[in-house]
Amino acid sequence: MRRRCSLRLSRAAILLLPALLVAGSAAGARAENGVGVASAVDQSARSQRGAGPLKTVRIGKTLFQNERIRTGGKGLVQILLADGSNFLIGRNSDLVIDEFVYQPAGNSRMIATFGKGVARYVGGKLSKRRGGVTIRTRQGTIGVRGGMANLLDDGDRSIYSFLFGKDLTFVGRDGRKLRVYRPGFAIEASGGAGRVIRTPPSMIREVAQLLTGRGGSGRPPSEAALQHFSSVNSAMPPQPGQPIPAPVILSNPRRAPDGYVDYNRASQAYAGPRKVLCTYGC
């Protein structure tokens, strides 16, 4: 009798083993799948996966779960996630996408940790559902439903401003829950407790400044460099506002066939039976 039971258990284990292997492989594959991409980067921004090395973030870089994004004094990164939502991370900031599950027909959620600095979250499909978006902070937990929010934490203060959408909720470390549903209001938190306030104008200006790319060159070209500009610009001197020269049509002009039209050109014509397109400078 014992032998028969053990045989049944062994057969059940053998049948269950492939399912466990498939489930484990699927979980590993989900962990390795990217959750989004860096759609915009301005100067100093780095990322780190686990205990790995810090790497410079470049446009188009795939981002993964538990990958930490850090920006320096000049850094600015925009992360576009798979559900259409995005984070705009300002200078001297720290953000981690802890968990991201996007199943259009199933249970979807995102959990992120906002360590410090300034960031703007713009909700996508995950934020349409209550509880779909959770952002952890050192003061408590934020939920954003169907909208946008600015997050500011500079060490001395934490302000989470509601910009648009259904609502912004906050559960402090003290366990008290607050809700903001009108644009222009925010939650100010300190010591793990929060209170609802009108968004301070000073915060609006500060966030706008910290989330704006500086662009430009840290070292403008000298007069001597400008003198040689034409040698690398098709022998054209740097004179903005010059009119675009008109195209020269060779002979028998007629509409260019669709297969030969370059829509990036301002003007062109199909010249002759040899399928030669005439553009500027013909």
C-alpha positions as a Markdown table, in Angstrom:
| # | Residue | x | y | z |
|---|---|---|---|---|
| 1 | Met | 0.0 | 0.0 | 0.0 |
| 2 | Arg | 2.8 | 2.4 | 0.9 |
| 3 | Arg | 4.7 | 1.5 | -2.3 |
| 4 | Arg | 1.5 | 2.3 | -4.4 |
| 5 | Cys | 1.1 | 5.7 | -2.7 |
| 6 | Ser | 4.7 | 6.5 | -3.2 |
| 7 | Leu | 4.4 | 5.6 | -6.9 |
| 8 | Arg | 1.4 | 7.9 | -7.2 |
| 9 | Leu | 3.3 | 10.8 | -5.5 |
| 10 | Ser | 6.3 | 10.3 | -7.7 |
| 11 | Arg | 4.2 | 10.4 | -10.8 |
| 12 | Ala | 2.4 | 13.5 | -9.6 |
| 13 | Ala | 5.8 | 15.1 | -8.9 |
| 14 | Ile | 7.0 | 14.2 | -12.4 |
| 15 | Leu | 3.9 | 15.7 | -14.0 |
| 16 | Leu | 4.2 | 18.9 | -11.9 |
| 17 | Leu | 7.9 | 19.5 | -12.5 |
| 18 | Pro | 7.6 | 20.7 | -16.1 |
| 19 | Ala | 4.9 | 23.2 | -15.0 |
| 20 | Leu | 7.2 | 24.5 | -12.3 |
| 21 | Leu | 10.1 | 24.9 | -14.8 |
| 22 | Val | 7.9 | 26.7 | -17.2 |
| 23 | Ala | 6.6 | 29.1 | -14.5 |
| 24 | Gly | 10.1 | 29.7 | -13.3 |
| 25 | Ser | 11.3 | 30.4 | -16.8 |
| 26 | Ala | 8.4 | 32.8 | -17.4 |
| 27 | Ala | 9.2 | 34.7 | -14.2 |
| 28 | Gly | 12.8 | 34.9 | -15.2 |
| 29 | Ala | 11.9 | 36.2 | -18.7 |
| 30 | Arg | 9.6 | 38.8 | -17.2 |
| 31 | Ala | 12.4 | 40.0 | -14.9 |
| 32 | Glu | 14.7 | 40.3 | -17.9 |
| 33 | Asn | 12.2 | 42.1 | -20.1 |
| 34 | Gly | 12.6 | 45.9 | -20.2 |
| 35 | Val | 9.9 | 48.0 | -18.6 |
| 36 | Gly | 10.6 | 51.1 | -20.6 |
| 37 | Val | 13.2 | 53.2 | -22.3 |
| 38 | Ala | 15.0 | 56.5 | -21.7 |
| 39 | Ser | 13.3 | 58.8 | -24.2 |
| 40 | Ala | 15.2 | 61.9 | -23.3 |
| 41 | Val | 18.5 | 62.5 | -21.5 |
| 42 | Asp | 20.3 | 65.7 | -20.6 |
| 43 | Gln | 23.9 | 65.4 | -19.5 |
| 44 | Ser | 24.8 | 63.6 | -16.2 |
| 45 | Ala | 22.5 | 60.7 | -15.5 |
| 46 | Arg | 23.4 | 57.1 | -14.5 |
| 47 | Ser | 21.7 | 53.8 | -13.8 |
| 48 | Gln | 22.6 | 50.8 | -11.7 |
| 49 | Arg | 21.2 | 47.3 | -11.7 |
| 50 | Gly | 21.6 | 45.6 | -8.3 |
| 51 | Ala | 25.2 | 45.7 | -7.2 |
| 52 | Gly | 26.4 | 46.3 | -10.7 |
| 53 | Pro | 28.4 | 49.3 | -11.9 |
| 54 | Leu | 27.0 | 52.7 | -12.6 |
| 55 | Lys | 26.4 | 53.2 | -16.3 |
| 56 | Thr | 25.7 | 56.4 | -18.2 |
| 57 | Val | 22.1 | 56.6 | -19.4 |
| 58 | Arg | 21.7 | 57.3 | -23.1 |
| 59 | Ile | 18.7 | 57.9 | -25.3 |
| 60 | Gly | 17.0 | 54.6 | -26.2 |
| 61 | Lys | 18.5 | 52.7 | -23.3 |
| 62 | Thr | 16.2 | 49.9 | -22.1 |
| 63 | Leu | 15.4 | 50.1 | -18.4 |
| 64 | Phe | 14.6 | 47.1 | -16.2 |
| 65 | Gln | 12.9 | 46.4 | -12.9 |
| 66 | Asn | 14.9 | 47.4 | -9.8 |
| 67 | Glu | 17.2 | 49.5 | -11.9 |
| 68 | Arg | 18.1 | 52.7 | -10.1 |
| 69 | Ile | 18.2 | 56.0 | -11.9 |
| 70 | Arg | 20.4 | 58.7 | -10.5 |
| 71 | Thr | 21.0 | 62.2 | -11.8 |
| 72 | Gly | 23.7 | 64.8 | -10.9 |
| 73 | Gly | 23.6 | 68.5 | -10.7 |
| 74 | Lys | 22.9 | 68.8 | -14.5 |
| 75 | Gly | 21.0 | 65.6 | -15.1 |
| 76 | Leu | 17.6 | 65.2 | -16.6 |
| 77 | Val | 16.0 | 61.9 | -17.7 |
| 78 | Gln | 12.6 | 61.0 | -19.1 |
| 79 | Ile | 11.5 | 57.4 | -18.8 |
| 80 | Leu | 8.8 | 56.2 | -21.1 |
| 81 | Leu | 7.1 | 53.0 | -19.7 |
| 82 | Ala | 5.4 | 50.3 | -21.6 |
| 83 | Asp | 1.8 | 51.4 | -20.6 |
| 84 | Gly | 2.4 | 54.9 | -22.0 |
| 85 | Ser | 3.1 | 56.5 | -18.7 |
| 86 | Asn | 6.4 | 58.4 | -18.0 |
| 87 | Phe | 8.6 | 59.8 | -15.3 |
| 88 | Leu | 10.5 | 63.0 | -15.9 |
| 89 | Ile | 13.4 | 63.0 | -13.4 |
| 90 | Gly | 15.1 | 66.2 | -12.5 |
| 91 | Arg | 18.5 | 67.1 | -11.1 |
| 92 | Asn | 20.0 | 65.5 | -8.0 |
| 93 | Ser | 17.3 | 62.8 | -8.0 |
| 94 | Asp | 16.9 | 59.1 | -7.3 |
| 95 | Leu | 14.2 | 56.8 | -8.6 |
| 96 | Val | 13.7 | 53.0 | -8.9 |
| 97 | Ile | 11.0 | 51.1 | -10.7 |
| 98 | Asp | 10.6 | 48.3 | -8.2 |
| 99 | Glu | 7.9 | 46.4 | -10.0 |
| 100 | Phe | 6.1 | 46.7 | -13.3 |
| 101 | Val | 3.5 | 44.3 | -14.6 |
| 102 | Tyr | 1.5 | 45.3 | -17.7 |
| 103 | Gln | -1.1 | 43.0 | -18.9 |
| 104 | Pro | -3.8 | 44.9 | -20.9 |
| 105 | Ala | -6.4 | 42.2 | -20.3 |
| 106 | Gly | -5.2 | 41.3 | -16.8 |
| 107 | Asn | -3.9 | 42.5 | -13.5 |
| 108 | Ser | -1.4 | 45.4 | -14.0 |
| 109 | Arg | 0.5 | 47.5 | -11.5 |
| 110 | Met | 3.6 | 49.6 | -11.0 |
| 111 | Ile | 5.5 | 50.2 | -7.8 |
| 112 | Ala | 8.3 | 52.8 | -7.8 |
| 113 | Thr | 10.5 | 54.3 | -5.1 |
| 114 | Phe | 11.2 | 58.0 | -5.2 |
| 115 | Gly | 14.2 | 58.5 | -3.0 |
| 116 | Lys | 14.9 | 62.2 | -3.4 |
| 117 | Gly | 15.0 | 65.2 | -5.7 |
| 118 | Val | 12.2 | 66.2 | -8.1 |
| 119 | Ala | 10.1 | 64.2 | -10.6 |
| 120 | Arg | 6.9 | 64.4 | -12.5 |
| 121 | Tyr | 4.7 | 61.4 | -13.1 |
| 122 | Val | 2.3 | 61.4 | -16.1 |
| 123 | Gly | -0.1 | 58.5 | -15.8 |
| 124 | Gly | -0.7 | 55.9 | -18.6 |
| 125 | Lys | -3.0 | 52.9 | -18.7 |
| 126 | Leu | -2.0 | 51.6 | -15.3 |
| 127 | Ser | -3.1 | 54.7 | -13.6 |
| 128 | Lys | -6.7 | 54.3 | -14.9 |
| 129 | Arg | -7.3 | 51.7 | -12.2 |
| 130 | Arg | -7.4 | 52.5 | -8.5 |
| 131 | Gly | -4.3 | 51.0 | -6.9 |
| 132 | Gly | -2.5 | 50.5 | -10.2 |
| 133 | Val | 0.2 | 53.0 | -9.4 |
| 134 | Thr | 2.1 | 53.2 | -6.1 |
| 135 | Ile | 5.1 | 55.5 | -5.5 |
| 136 | Arg | 7.0 | 55.0 | -2.2 |
| 137 | Thr | 8.7 | 57.9 | -0.6 |
| 138 | Arg | 10.5 | 58.4 | 2.7 |
| 139 | Gln | 7.4 | 60.1 | 4.1 |
| 140 | Gly | 4.8 | 57.5 | 3.0 |
| 141 | Thr | 3.1 | 56.0 | 0.0 |
| 142 | Ile | 1.6 | 57.9 | -2.9 |
| 143 | Gly | -1.1 | 56.8 | -5.3 |
| 144 | Val | -1.9 | 58.6 | -8.6 |
| 145 | Arg | -5.1 | 57.7 | -10.5 |
| 146 | Gly | -5.5 | 58.8 | -14.1 |
| 147 | Gly | -3.4 | 61.9 | -13.9 |
| 148 | Met | -0.2 | 63.9 | -13.3 |
| 149 | Ala | 1.7 | 64.8 | -10.2 |
| 150 | Asn | 4.9 | 66.7 | -9.3 |
| 151 | Leu | 7.1 | 65.1 | -6.5 |
| 152 | Leu | 9.6 | 67.3 | -4.6 |
| 153 | Asp | 11.8 | 66.0 | -1.8 |
| 154 | Asp | 14.9 | 68.1 | -1.1 |
| 155 | Gly | 15.6 | 66.7 | 2.4 |
| 156 | Asp | 14.0 | 69.6 | 4.4 |
| 157 | Arg | 10.5 | 69.2 | 2.9 |
| 158 | Ser | 8.4 | 66.9 | 0.9 |
| 159 | Ile | 5.6 | 68.2 | -1.3 |
| 160 | Tyr | 3.5 | 66.1 | -3.7 |
| 161 | Ser | 1.4 | 68.3 | -6.0 |
| 162 | Phe | -1.6 | 67.2 | -7.9 |
| 163 | Leu | -1.7 | 68.6 | -11.5 |
| 164 | Phe | -4.5 | 66.7 | -13.3 |
| 165 | Gly | -6.7 | 63.6 | -13.2 |
| 166 | Lys | -8.9 | 61.7 | -10.8 |
| 167 | Asp | -7.0 | 62.1 | -7.5 |
| 168 | Leu | -3.7 | 61.8 | -5.6 |
| 169 | Thr | -3.7 | 59.8 | -2.3 |
| 170 | Phe | -1.1 | 59.7 | 0.4 |
| 171 | Val | -0.7 | 57.3 | 3.3 |
| 172 | Gly | 1.9 | 58.6 | 5.8 |
| 173 | Arg | 4.0 | 56.5 | 8.1 |
| 174 | Asp | 1.6 | 57.4 | 10.8 |
| 175 | Gly | -1.1 | 55.5 | 8.9 |
| 176 | Arg | -3.3 | 58.5 | 8.1 |
| 177 | Lys | -4.7 | 58.7 | 4.6 |
| 178 | Leu | -5.2 | 61.9 | 2.7 |
| 179 | Arg | -6.7 | 62.6 | -0.7 |
| 180 | Val | -6.4 | 65.5 | -3.2 |
| 181 | Tyr | -8.7 | 65.7 | -6.2 |
| 182 | Arg | -8.4 | 69.3 | -7.3 |
| 183 | Pro | -5.5 | 70.7 | -9.3 |
| 184 | Gly | -3.6 | 73.4 | -7.5 |
| 185 | Phe | -3.6 | 71.5 | -4.2 |
| 186 | Ala | -0.8 | 69.4 | -2.8 |
| 187 | Ile | 0.2 | 67.2 | 0.2 |
| 188 | Glu | 3.0 | 68.5 | 2.4 |
| 189 | Ala | 4.7 | 65.8 | 4.5 |
| 190 | Ser | 7.1 | 65.9 | 7.3 |
| 191 | Gly | 8.0 | 63.3 | 9.9 |
| 192 | Gly | 5.8 | 60.7 | 8.2 |
| 193 | Ala | 2.7 | 62.8 | 8.5 |
| 194 | Gly | 1.0 | 64.9 | 5.9 |
| 195 | Arg | -1.4 | 67.7 | 5.4 |
| 196 | Val | -3.3 | 69.2 | 2.5 |
| 197 | Ile | -2.2 | 72.6 | 1.3 |
| 198 | Arg | -2.5 | 74.9 | -1.7 |
| 199 | Thr | 0.5 | 74.3 | -4.0 |
| 200 | Pro | 3.0 | 77.0 | -3.1 |
| 201 | Pro | 3.9 | 79.3 | -6.1 |
| 202 | Ser | 7.5 | 78.9 | -5.0 |
| 203 | Met | 7.3 | 75.1 | -5.5 |
| 204 | Ile | 5.8 | 75.6 | -9.0 |
| 205 | Arg | 8.7 | 77.8 | -10.0 |
| 206 | Glu | 11.3 | 75.5 | -8.4 |
| 207 | Val | 9.9 | 72.4 | -10.1 |
| 208 | Ala | 9.7 | 74.1 | -13.4 |
| 209 | Gln | 13.3 | 75.1 | -13.2 |
| 210 | Leu | 14.6 | 71.7 | -12.0 |
| 211 | Leu | 12.6 | 69.9 | -14.8 |
| 212 | Thr | 13.8 | 72.1 | -17.6 |
| 213 | Gly | 16.8 | 71.0 | -19.6 |
| 214 | Arg | 19.6 | 73.6 | -19.9 |
| 215 | Gly | 20.8 | 72.4 | -23.3 |
| 216 | Gly | 23.4 | 74.4 | -25.1 |
| 217 | Ser | 27.1 | 74.0 | -25.0 |
| 218 | Gly | 29.1 | 74.4 | -21.9 |
| 219 | Arg | 31.9 | 75.9 | -24.0 |
| 220 | Pro | 30.6 | 78.2 | -26.8 |
| 221 | Pro | 32.6 | 78.3 | -30.1 |
| 222 | Ser | 35.2 | 81.0 | -30.4 |
| 223 | Glu | 35.4 | 83.6 | -33.1 |
| 224 | Ala | 38.3 | 81.7 | -34.7 |
| 225 | Ala | 36.3 | 78.5 | -34.8 |
| 226 | Leu | 33.4 | 80.3 | -36.5 |
| 227 | Gln | 35.7 | 81.5 | -39.2 |
| 228 | His | 36.3 | 77.9 | -40.3 |
| 229 | Phe | 32.6 | 76.9 | -40.0 |
| 230 | Ser | 32.0 | 77.0 | -43.8 |
| 231 | Ser | 34.6 | 74.2 | -44.4 |
| 232 | Val | 32.4 | 71.7 | -42.5 |
| 233 | Asn | 29.0 | 73.1 | -43.7 |
| 234 | Ser | 29.1 | 72.5 | -47.4 |
| 235 | Ala | 31.2 | 75.7 | -47.9 |
| 236 | Met | 28.2 | 77.7 | -46.7 |
| 237 | Pro | 29.0 | 80.5 | -44.3 |
| 238 | Pro | 27.0 | 80.8 | -41.0 |
| 239 | Gln | 24.4 | 83.3 | -42.2 |
| 240 | Pro | 20.9 | 82.4 | -40.8 |
| 241 | Gly | 17.9 | 83.6 | -42.8 |
| 242 | Gln | 19.3 | 82.8 | -46.2 |
| 243 | Pro | 16.6 | 82.0 | -48.8 |
| 244 | Ile | 16.4 | 78.4 | -50.0 |
| 245 | Pro | 17.5 | 78.3 | -53.7 |
| 246 | Ala | 14.8 | 77.3 | -56.2 |
| 247 | Pro | 15.1 | 73.8 | -57.8 |
| 248 | Val | 16.2 | 73.5 | -61.4 |
| 249 | Ile | 14.0 | 71.4 | -63.6 |
| 250 | Leu | 15.8 | 69.7 | -66.4 |
| 251 | Ser | 13.2 | 68.7 | -69.0 |
| 252 | Asn | 9.7 | 67.2 | -69.4 |
| 253 | Pro | 8.7 | 67.7 | -65.8 |
| 254 | Arg | 5.9 | 65.7 | -64.5 |
| 255 | Arg | 4.8 | 64.3 | -61.1 |
| 256 | Ala | 7.3 | 62.0 | -59.6 |
| 257 | Pro | 6.0 | 58.4 | -59.0 |
| 258 | Asp | 5.3 | 57.6 | -55.4 |
| 259 | Gly | 8.2 | 55.2 | -55.2 |
| 260 | Tyr | 10.7 | 58.0 | -56.0 |
| 261 | Val | 9.3 | 60.8 | -53.9 |
| 262 | Asp | 11.5 | 62.0 | -51.0 |
| 263 | Tyr | 9.1 | 63.7 | -48.7 |
| 264 | Asn | 11.9 | 65.3 | -46.8 |
| 265 | Arg | 12.7 | 67.6 | -49.8 |
| 266 | Ala | 10.9 | 70.9 | -50.1 |
| 267 | Ser | 10.7 | 70.7 | -53.9 |
| 268 | Gln | 11.6 | 68.2 | -56.6 |
| 269 | Ala | 10.7 | 67.0 | -60.1 |
| 270 | Tyr | 10.9 | 63.7 | -62.0 |
| 271 | Ala | 13.2 | 64.4 | -65.0 |
| 272 | Gly | 13.2 | 62.0 | -68.0 |
| 273 | Pro | 12.7 | 58.3 | -68.4 |
| 274 | Arg | 15.9 | 57.4 | -66.5 |
| 275 | Lys | 14.1 | 57.8 | -63.2 |
| 276 | Val | 16.4 | 60.6 | -62.1 |
| 277 | Leu | 15.1 | 63.0 | -59.5 |
| 278 | Cys | 16.2 | 66.6 | -59.8 |
| 279 | Thr | 16.5 | 68.4 | -56.5 |
| 280 | Tyr | 18.4 | 71.5 | -55.4 |
| 281 | Gly | 21.6 | 72.0 | -57.3 |
| 282 | Cys | 20.7 | 70.0 | -60.5 |
